[in-house]
Amino acid sequence: MKTLVKTIAALAVAMTMNFGATAQEEDHFGTSKEKEYNNDYTEKHYERKERRYNMFSRRDFGLYLGLNTYETKDMPELDNWNSRYIGLSWKKNHRLITGKQVDVALGTGFEFAWNNYMLKENITLANQAVGADFIEAKDQLEKSKLVVTNFNIPVMLQFGFKQSKWILGLGAYGGARIDSYTKTKGENGNKRDRGAYNMNKFHYGFAAELGHKSFTLFARYQMTPMFKDNNPVNGNSIMFGIRL
């Protein structure tokens, strides 16, 4: 009888130890699988998040502040620091490539731009028998300028370099002149004369931008001359400055 009791007790202890070991092994196996699944899910989650990141916002608004000049041999000298360029731009970025190192987007939109040409001499632009020319003013002038307002449609191919955070944009623009006038300030007060002054209605040019985060440098060269071909004087506009 004692032998039977000892045998049953030994079997019960052995079964208990074996069950505990099996349960521990299953728990360890389950935990290992769970960790592997969580790690795999986390890696895929971050991969998807990284793929979605793009340096270019869908839409943006830009303020261009810069200076005007022109490439010419016969146009009058400008007061360069006061010949200011102002532009208001609304742009939509079409994301073409989202890469690990470089993003590419095509920027399209529209803008309003004001070219202020501040004349250095005591002259003003006036209509002539053929075209328009700069003539000597009758009174002594404190200021004399030509203002041209344009509506432009730019197209920019943009490259964003993720490691350095630099953005390079190359493109072109086309547009139309929607207003132009001369303004003088002198002994006889202020005077403003609005007119076409034999200027080209439509124009196009090339543009380049180089930016880092919220600070961008820009430059533009207008291929279309300011005035029509038959004008006594002519020149091609150049604009450069910063985009905020």
Summary of the structure (lengths in Angstrom):
residues: 244
radius of gyration: 35.8
end to end distance: 98.3
largest distance: 139.0
contacts: 706
relative contact order: 0.15
helix: 22%
strand: 55%
